[in-house]
Amino acid sequence: MNHIQSNQDQRKRVLAILSASSGNFVEWFDFYVYAFCAIYFAPTFFPAANPTVQLLNTAGVFAVGFLMRPIGGWLFGRLADRHGRKKSLVASILMMCMGSLVIACLPGYGTIGIWAPILLLLARLLQGLSVGGEYGTTATYMSEVAAAGRRGFYSSFQYVTLIGGQLMAVLIIVILQHLLSEPALKSWGWRIPFVLGALTALVSLWLRRSLTETAAPNASNNRDAGSLRVLLRDHKGAFLTVLGFTAGGSLSFYTFTTYMQKYLVNSAHMPIGTASTIMTVCLLVYMLAQPLFGALSDRIGRRASMLLFGGLGALLTLPLLSALHHITSPLLAFCLITLALGIISFYTSIAGIVKAELFPVEVRALGVGLSYAIANALFGGSAEFVALGLKTAGREEVFFWYVTAMLIVSFLASLRLPRKPPHLN
């Protein structure tokens, strides 16, 4: 009887983990779809003859990438701590669904004039809020629902679905490029991925409506729940520790994923098709590796995994990026990038749980979400801009040292991690 009950509990946990992490898949799918489809829909919303529209486009990218994520981390973190994880998870995915649907149905500049880019901007702001709030609440919920002793393994699925969203976006765009002509893609075909994004968001919403609440029953009556003042007053050390290792984690993640394709083309001078193939295979291996590294952290401890990430990253990032700069063999490039992503996996596989274990339940979602959003916005979101800016200035090697320096910061921050989690045992 106990064995049957144990199996039922296990199935419920797995379903809860998949339901909670499904939002990552949706949001990263939409993030990459927007990036990949921009070349097709840009003329629809941003006619080059109108400089005001161009400024709106620039402002929208800035607001979504750097301003809205921290605001979303604070807003949804507070909601999750005061009113429950489930409400926050449902609200964030609903917001993402609305943003995708607006973009999919939005008329162009030729139809509604200046309102087209304004509404596109508002839709991206909505999605930016959602992305900013998604991470902390998902990480918190997964840490609370997972069984003790296996939290590293279960939390790794947050990045499995995150990377899966990237891969699905690439696959959908490639399929559309083969099925539709370029004029058709520019006319209406680019809307298809956004419709798919909205539909997958509805599936995630349906899954999340059945989640079991993990927040304390009396959370809404706790004056300290979701309080930014309490977080910064009583848990400032944990907050700064998370900022420290997330800075290097986000920077290295964006360097070896989103920026690496451009790096292979612009610096290693590989054909675009070859670089895309290499990165697709690398991301697939990276995605499949997350549960293995998460399970490893359950055996060796979160602190050991984080020290391996910061230490190996600080030692090997400079030689890896330098070698990739002069590489000509696609196979060797794949091996070197996979090695780098393997090192980063010590962090990404447990990125959510290692943060959640540092904060008490009443400010856990806020502490995780806000610290991640700030560090991610400052260091992750700016990675490509900094790298390309230094390359333009003829000082590309400075970027290698910049990433290395931030990984040293991550290593030093990881030294502050307790050997035994203070709030999740």
C-alpha positions, -999 to 999 in steps of 0.1 A, spaced: 0 0 0 28 24 9 45 15 -24 14 24 -44 10 57 -25 47 65 -31 42 59 -69 11 81 -69 30 109 -51 59 105 -76 36 109 -106 19 139 -90 54 155 -85 64 148 -121 32 163 -134 36 194 -112 72 199 -123 62 196 -160 32 219 -155 53 245 -137 83 244 -161 60 245 -192 60 283 -191 97 285 -197 92 266 -229 65 290 -240 84 322 -231 117 312 -246 99 300 -277 83 334 -281 116 352 -273 134 334 -301 105 336 -325 105 373 -322 142 375 -329 141 351 -358 109 366 -374 120 403 -370 137 402 -404 103 394 -419 79 416 -400 101 446 -395 89 464 -427 53 458 -416 57 478 -383 88 499 -387 90 517 -421 125 531 -425 112 564 -437 97 572 -403 125 579 -377 99 581 -349 89 545 -354 126 535 -355 130 552 -321 100 534 -308 115 501 -319 147 508 -301 129 519 -269 108 488 -270 138 465 -271 154 484 -243 123 484 -221 115 447 -226 151 435 -222 163 457 -193 134 475 -176 105 451 -175 122 420 -163 132 434 -129 97 449 -125 82 416 -134 105 398 -109 93 422 -82 56 422 -92 51 384 -96 75 376 -67 53 396 -44 22 381 -58 36 345 -54 47 352 -18 15 369 -6 -12 352 -27 3 318 -37 26 304 -63 -2 290 -84 -19 324 -89 15 339 -100 22 311 -124 -13 313 -140 -11 351 -143 24 351 -159 15 326 -186 -18 343 -193 1 375 -198 25 358 -222 -4 343 -242 -21 377 -245 12 393 -258 17 366 -284 -19 368 -296 -17 405 -300 14 403 -321 -1 375 -342 -32 395 -350 -18 431 -351 -23 451 -383 7 467 -399 17 504 -402 0 507 -435 -33 499 -419 -34 516 -386 -3 539 -388 16 548 -357 -6 526 -336 10 495 -351 45 499 -336 30 513 -303 8 483 -299 37 460 -308 58 478 -281 30 473 -255 27 436 -264 64 432 -259 63 451 -226 35 427 -215 57 397 -224 87 413 -207 68 415 -174 58 379 -178 94 367 -185 106 387 -155 81 371 -132 82 336 -146 117 326 -135 114 332 -98 80 318 -92 88 287 -113 121 281 -95 103 286 -61 74 262 -69 97 235 -83 120 237 -52 90 233 -29 72 205 -48 103 183 -54 112 155 -31 141 161 -7 173 145 -20 162 149 -56 156 186 -59 186 192 -81 173 166 -106 138 180 -107 148 217 -108 170 210 -139 139 207 -160 134 244 -157 164 248 -182 154 217 -202 121 234 -211 139 267 -215 164 253 -240 136 233 -256 118 265 -264 149 278 -282 151 246 -303 115 245 -311 116 281 -323 145 273 -346 127 242 -360 94 261 -367 113 289 -385 133 263 -406 101 245 -416 83 277 -426 114 288 -446 111 255 -466 73 256 -470 68 293 -478 84 318 -501 101 349 -488 73 372 -500 47 350 -482 68 350 -450 70 388 -451 33 391 -459 16 367 -434 38 337 -427 57 353 -398 24 354 -379 22 316 -377 48 311 -350 31 337 -328 -2 319 -331 16 287 -321 31 305 -292 -3 317 -280 -17 281 -284 12 266 -264 6 292 -237 -30 281 -234 -18 245 -230 5 256 -202 -23 277 -187 -45 246 -186 -18 225 -170 -11 251 -144 -47 254 -133 -44 219 -117 -13 228 -97 -13 222 -59 -5 253 -40 28 251 -20 28 285 -3 20 287 34 -18 287 40 -16 320 60 8 337 36 -17 365 28 -19 374 65 19 376 69 29 412 67 65 401 58 54 380 28 66 395 -4 81 425 13 110 442 -5 119 460 27 121 427 46 141 411 18 167 438 17 169 443 55 170 407 67 183 387 37 206 412 20 236 387 22 216 360 3 204 386 -22 239 398 -30 252 363 -32 226 354 -58 234 386 -77 271 377 -77 269 342 -91 240 350 -114 260 377 -131 286 353 -143 260 326 -149 238 347 -171 268 363 -190 284 329 -198 250 314 -207 242 341 -232 278 341 -245 278 304 -254 242 302 -266 226 333 -282 259 351 -291 279 321 -302 262 317 -336 272 353 -345 307 347 -331 312 317 -353 301 337 -383 318 370 -376 350 360 -359 356 324 -370 342 332 -405 321 301 -408 291 299 -431 258 309 -415 243 275 -423 272 256 -407 271 278 -376 234 273 -372 238 235 -375 266 234 -349 246 255 -324 214 234 -329 232 202 -321 251 218 -292 218 231 -277 202 197 -280 231 180 -262 231 209 -236 193 204 -230 197 166 -225 226 171 -201 207 192 -176 190 164 -156 224 146 -153 241 176 -138 211 183 -116 212 147 -103 250 151 -97 243 182 -75 221 160 -53 251 138 -46 280 163 -43 260 193 -31 249 226 -46 279 244 -33 303 220 -49 285 223 -83 286 261 -82 323 261 -73 330 238 -102 311 261 -125 329 293 -113 363 277 -111 363 258 -143 346 287 -161 372 312 -149 401 289 -160 388 277 -194 366 305 -208 396 325 -222 413 296 -239 380 283 -253 369 316 -268 404 322 -281 405 287 -298 370 292 -313 382 325 -328 406 306 -351 388 274 -356 379 259 -390 366 224 -382 328 222 -374 334 191 -354 361 207 -332 339 238 -328 311 215 -316 334 198 -291 347 231 -277 312 247 -274 298 215 -258 327 216 -233 318 252 -224 281 244 -221 290 214 -199 308 237 -175 278 261 -175 255 232 -168 269 230 -133 251 263 -128 221 261 -152 209 227 -140 205 240 -104 201 277 -111 166 278 -96 170 255 -66 204 270 -54 187 304 -52 155 291 -36 174 274 -9 188 307 3 155 324 11 127 317 36 93 309 23 78 343 29 102 361 5 114 332 -15 97 340 -49 106 377 -46 142 370 -36 148 345 -64 129 364 -91 142 400 -84 179 391 -79 179 369 -110 161 396 -131 185 424 -121 216 403 -128 202 389 -160 193 423 -173 226 439 -165 249 411 -175 230 385 -196 209 409 -217 239 431 -225 263 403 -234 259 405 -272 259 443 -272 292 444 -252 308 417 -273 299 433 -306 309 468 -294 344 456 -283 347 438 -317 338 469 -335 365 488 -315 391 462 -324 394 449 -288 374 416 -290 398 399 -266 387 423 -239 353 405 -239 370 372 -232 386 388 -201 353 404 -191 335 370 -191 364 355 -172 363 383 -146 326 378 -140 331 340 -136 357 348 -109 330 369 -92 306 339 -95 333 316 -79 338 341 -50 300 344 -45 297 306 -45 322 304 -17 295 322 4 270 294 -1 263 273 30 272 236 29 237 228 41 207 247 27 193 270 54 157 270 42 151 238 22 162 205 37 
